[in-house]
């Protein structure tokens, strides 16, 4: 399974944090991409770092969605090309008041803890994901954070 965390949308108050997070996200994604069983081939989590966008649109973070490969059919009568992957996806939104009060380092610890906690959704979806071992993934996530020097269980939520 290929794992990604994205911080693609930010605003002026979170741009530096997003920049630092992107470096760390690539490191953790590399460590966590691997075999956890099941049918999921890609898992990505979007971190919503734009308070302005949240206020403007007022939508909650995206809930976990699992999209299975459905067909290889082409709408234009071209040869069938298999759909790419079985993909799991959701988003996480931090507490912007917390972020405003803390340093980038504190915020990175907080965000990794927030993302780790969000992976609980995978525990309830294991059967839907064809036997994906969410516990193994969460343990690997925790270990990867520790190896990068982050204390995900010490964060203030």
N, C-alpha and C positions, 0 to 999 in steps of 0.2 A: 504494500500500500504506500502510495506517495502522500506525504503529509505537508501541508502548507498553512502558515498563519500570515495573514495580510493586514497591513495598516495603510491601506491605499487612500483613504479619505481622512483628511485632517483639516484643521483651520490654523490661523496664525498663532493661536495660543498653544497648540499641540504639535506644531511642525518639527521642532527640535526633538521632542519625545518620539515622534513617529520615525524620525531619521535614525535615532539610536535603536529603537525597537526593531526596525527592519534588519539591522545587522545581527541582532540577537535571534530574531525569528529564523533567519536563514541557517544559523548554527543549530538551533533546536530541531528545525525541520529535517535537516540532514541526519541528525541522530535518531529521529523518530520514524523516518520512512523505513518500512520493513514489513515483515510478515506477522500479522496478528490473526490470521485465519479469516474465515468468512468471505463474503462476496464483494466487500467494499474495496475498491481499487484506488480511490482518491478520497481524502478527507481534507477539507480546508475550513478554516475559521477566519472570519473577518472581524477585525477589531475596529469598532466605530469610534474614531477619535475627533469627530467634529460636533462640538456642542451646538454650534450655529445651525448646522444641518438638522440635528435632532430637534431643536426648538422650532425650526421652520416647518418641518414636516410632521413632527409629533408622532412618528411611528415607533412602535417598540422594536427591539432587536429581532432579527429574523430567527424564527424557530428552526430546529433541526429539520432538515429535509433530506431524504434519500431518494436519489433518482437512479433507477436501474436502467441499464441498457435495454432498449425496447425493440429495436429492429435495425435493419441495414437498408431499409427501403429509401429510395430517392423519390422526391416529389417531381423531379424533372425528367423522369424516365432514363436516368443514367444508370450505369451498373451499381448494384448495391454496394454500399460501403458501411461496414459495421459502425454503430455508434461507439464513441470512444471508450467511456468508462462508466462503471458504477460509482457514483459520486455522493458523498455525504457533505453537507454544508450547513453552517449556521453562523450567526454573528453574536458578538459580545460587546457590551457597552459599559465603560467604566463610570465611576462616580466622578463627574467633572469637578465638583467642589473639593474632593479629596486630592485630585491631580493638581489643582491650583495651589494647594497649600504645601506641597511636598517637592522634594528634589527629583531630578530625572532618575537617579538610582533608586530612590524609594518608590517612585512610580513604576519602574520596570519590575521590581519585586512584586508590587501590588498587582500589576497587570498579569504577570505570569501566574500568580496565585488565582486571580480571577478566571483566567483561561483554564487552569487546571480544574478549578471547581466546576466550571461549565461542562467539562467532559463527563460529569455524572450522567448527562443525558444519554451518553452512549451505553451506559449500563442497562438502561431500560429498553434500549433498541437492539441489543445483541442478537436476539432471535430474528428480527427483521433483517439484520445485516448478515444473515446466513452463518451465524456462529462466530462472529467477530469477537475476539477476546478483549473486551473493554478494560477489564482489570489489568491485564498484561500491558495494554497501551497506557493506562493511567500510571502504572508503576514505572514504566519507561519514561513517561513525561516527567514525573517527579524526580527520577534519577538524573535525567538530562538537565533539569533545572539546577539541581545540586551540583552537578559537574561543571556547570557554567558559573557557579557562585551565587545562585539565587536562592533565597529562603522563602519558598512559596507558602509554607505553612505558618509563617510569622506575620503575614500581611494583615493589615487592619482593613476589614471589610465593612 
